[in-house]
C-alpha cells in the first residue's frame, strides 16, 4: 500500500506546530530547545528571539539565566556551526559533530597527525578550570609547539599559525562562556570552557538525534535529516531504515518522509499567526536545499539568503510562510523595527504583524525609551 501523500500546506502547519510557532511552549527553555531542535547561534541575539517566539515565558533575563546556570550551552556543534542546545543533549550533538569531523577545519590530514591531536587534547585541559580567550589559546598553542618541535606536521603548523591557532579551539568539547559572567553583550560570549560530558554510545547518540530531527521538523526525508546533522545521506537513510516503529508518508515530490510513531499531523486549515524569525532560524535550514518549500518559496529564498556573506536574514511569517525580512535600529531614544514585505499584505495581517514586531522589538532593544514599527515600501 502506497504511503499517504502529505500536501505542502499540511507539512507547513505540522512544522509550525512542532516548532511551537502556532502555540508557544509552556515548559522550561531547555525543554523548549529539546522540542524544537538546536538553535543556530553564530549571531548571538538570534537565540533570544528564537526562544521568545516559541516559549510563552521567555524573557531576555530568563534566556541569559538559563545559560548562566548551564541548562543551555552554546558552542561548535553539528555542521561545524555554533548552536545552542540543552546541556542534557549536548553530548548527543557532540557525538554527531565528532562522527562527521565537523570540528576539523584543516584539510591537512589531521587524522594522520598525532601531534595535532595531542595539542587539541592539551587545549581542553587548559580550558578545564576557567574560561579561556582566543588570545590565551593562541599563546598556549604557540608555547606548546615550541616545546614540542617536530611533533606536529609542518603543514599543520603553518596552517594553524596562519589562522592564529583558531582551529585548535574550534571543538564541540568547548562551550562558550563569558569570563565575567555577563551574557548580555550583543556579540555573545567570547571565551571557552571545557565541557567533558560525552555520550557513552556515539552510534546510539546519533540515532537519538535523527529521531529528534523527525520530532522537531518532521515528517522528513533522509536527505533532510542528512542536511541538518551533516551526515551522508546513505548513513541517514540506513539509520532511518534501522528503526522499526517509524511512520511513513510521501511528499508531493514523491520522496519518502519518515516520522516518529506518535507524531501528530496538523490540519492544513489551522490558522497561523504572524511570527518573526531570527537570523539563521533553524526551520529554514532543516531540509535539503531543494525541498524547503513547506516554509519558504524558491522565489523568496534568494531574498532571505545573502550569498555574499553567507547570511540567512531575519524573516517573518504570514499565514505560516516567509513573506518578508526585518531589521532593527536601536538607539537610546528610539528603537525602530523595519518590516520589508515581499508582497502586499492585507490589513488584518499588517495589524497582527505590527503587534508581534513591537513585542520582539522590545526584547531586542530593552534600553530604548520608545519603540516604532515601520513597513518599508
Order of alpha helices (4+ residues) and beta strands (2+ residues): alpha-alpha-beta-alpha-alpha-beta-beta-alpha-alpha-alpha-alpha-beta-beta-alpha-alpha-alpha-beta-beta-beta-alpha-beta-beta-beta-beta-beta-alpha-beta
